[in-house]
C-alpha cells in the first residue's frame, strides 16, 4: 500500500484518495494529488507563487544569517591573528597555520555522516540550529584557550560540529526548490559567507579599538566571546522560524503541502523525501560513489576551493598593501577595514551571476568565466606590488572564486537530483573533498608580500577547475543526446541510480 510511505509525524489528509494518487517510487501512475489536479492553470500559478514566497521568507533570510555566523566563527581566527592571538598562543607561523588547518580535519570527517543523518531524520529545523548552538558554544570557548594545544583541540571540534551546516543547507534547499530555482537561492545562501568576510574585518576593527584590555582580556578573546554568544542566540530563534521538509512542516496548509511535494515530482519525475523509513545511510553513499559525475564535480570543487583558500588569510594578504605604517605597509586597522569592499563586491557579483544563470538555465559558462577572472587576479597580484593594481587584484579574487563556487553548488543537485539519499551523500562528499585543500593550503601562505607560491598554486587549481567543468559539460551533452534518441543511459533511466525512467520519458534533461 502506498499509505505506508507517509511519515508518521505528518497529519493524514482529509481524503484517502490522496494516498491512491500520491507519487510512489515504483508506480507508473503519476497523477497530481486531489487538491492540486482540479486547479486551473491560473489558480495553480497563483498558489505556487504564494508557496514559494512563503518558503523564501521563512527559509532564506534565516539560513543566510546562520551561515554568516558559521563563517564568522570558522574564520575569525584570521582577524584574531591581527588582534594578538598569534602572539599569545601560536607564536610561530607554522603553529598558526596548523591552528587554521586543523579545523578542516574535523570538518571533512563529519560532513558525509551528518548529511546522511539529516536525510534520515528529516527534521532540519531542529538539526541545523542544534548543531549551531553547539558550535557557538565551542567558538566562545576559544576565548578561554591558554595554550597552543588548547587552541588546536577547540579548532578541531569546532570544525567537527560546523560540518553539519553547509552541506546540510544545500540538501535543505534542494528539498524545497526545483532545479531552475536553486542557483540564485544557493547564491543567496553563500552570500552569507561573503557578508561575514566583510563584517568580520569591521567587527574586529571595532573590538581592537575599543575592547583591548577590557576586564583584563585581550581584544581577540572578546572577539570570540561576542561572536559565539550571538551565534547561540540566533540558533535559538532559528528553531521557531525554519521549515522542515515539505512532508514534515506543520505550518503548511494541506493544499500547500501537496503542491510543494508535487512541484519536485514534476521537476524530476519522482517524489523526494517519503519518510525516514525510506532513507538508508549507505545505499545513497554507494550510489554517489558509483556515479562518475560525483568524481568530476569533486575535482572541479577541489580546484575552486583551493584557489579560494586566500580567504583564510585574507586580512594578512590585504595587510601587504603599501602604506605608511611599519614596514612600508598599511596598518592593522586599515587592513581590517579594506577587507570589506572585496567581499561586498563579491556579494553583488555572485547574485547577478546566479540570477542570470537561473534565468538562462546555463551553468558551464557561469562557472568558467568567473574562474578566468581568478586566474587574472592571481597573476596580477604576483607581478605588481604598487597599491592600485594589487588592490584591484584583491578585489577580483573573492568574486571570481565564489561566483563559480555558488553555481557549482546548484549544478550538483541539477545533475544528481534523486534519490535524496544519493544527493545528500554527493553534496557532503564533494564539499568534504574540496575542503581537504584547506589543510595543505594553510601552509602555503609564506613569502609575503608577493605570496608567489600560494598565488601560483591558486592559479593552477583554478585552471584544473575549468578543465573539470569542461569535462562535465561534454559528458552531460553526450548523455542528453542519448536521452533524445530514447536510449537507455546508466544512472539516468534506472530509477535506483538517479533519475526514474519516467522522468527521462517525460523530458528530463541534465542542465549544463
Buried (B, 14 or more C-beta within 10 A) or exposed (E): EBEEBBBEEBEEBEEEEBBBBBBBBEBEEBEBBBBBEEBEEEEBEEBBEEBBEBBBEBBBEBBBBBBBBBBBBBBBBBBBBBBBBBEBBBEEEEBBBBBBBBBBBBBBBBBBBBBBBBBBBBBBBEBBBBBBBBBBBBBBBBBEBEEBEBBBBBBBBBBBBBBBBBBBBBBBBBBBBBBBBBBBBBBBBBBBBBBBBBBBBBBBBBBBEEBBEEEEBBBBBBBBBBBBBBBBEBBEEBBEBBBBBBBBBEEBEBBBBBBBBBBBBBBBBBBBBBBBEBBBBEBBBEBBBBBEBBBBBBBBBBBBBBBBBBBBBBBBBBBBBBBEBEEEBBBBBBBBBBBBBBBBBBBEBBBBBBBBBBEEEBBBBBBBBBBBBBBBBBBBBBEBEEEEEBBBBBBBBBBBBBBBBBBBBBBBBBBBBBBBBBBBBBBBBBBBBBBBBBBBBBBBBEEBBBBEBBBBBBBBBBBBBBEBBBBBBEBBEEBBEBBEEEEEBEBBBBBEBBBBBBBBEEEBBBBB
